[in-house]
Amino acid sequence: MGTSTSESVREHARHAYLEPARRQGEKKVEINVGSVHRALALKNRIPLVCQALKSDKFLSGNGLRLVSESGPPSGQSTTVTYTYEFVENAASIAPRRDAWVELRGALKEVFAELGGGENYLREERESFYGPKERG
């Protein structure tokens, strides 16, 4: 399953604008709709970009608060620029955990009882096809 266009917009904004601003210690960051639209080579998707950048998913997922929106009254233009403020809390800045790292060492005690992981695998391979015929 591919990434949706809205998710691509949110990902681009996170990598191109939010992460650099956080690294530089900025308190606020501005994102222009037209810049995002051009960077992703989208065609006639301005309303989608606007919606993705104002969505709760984008705001809460990145620890942001929308401070202001500049542009035409319609709010649907390449000239629209959103200004966000970082709302620092443990949930918004906590790094995402890798499920594989979480599993590391999960069966350590079990394999120790079986003589170690390599010994266990060797025995499993030897008995995989059942008893060998001698002849």
Secondary structure, DSSP 4 states (H G I P E B T S, - for coil): -PPPHHHHHHHHHIIIIIHHHHHTT-SEEEEEHHHHHHHTT-SS-HHHHHHHHHSHHHHHHTTEEEEEEES-TT--STT-EEEEEE---HHHHSPPPPHHHHHTTTTHHHHHHTT-HHHHHHHHHHTTT-SPPP-
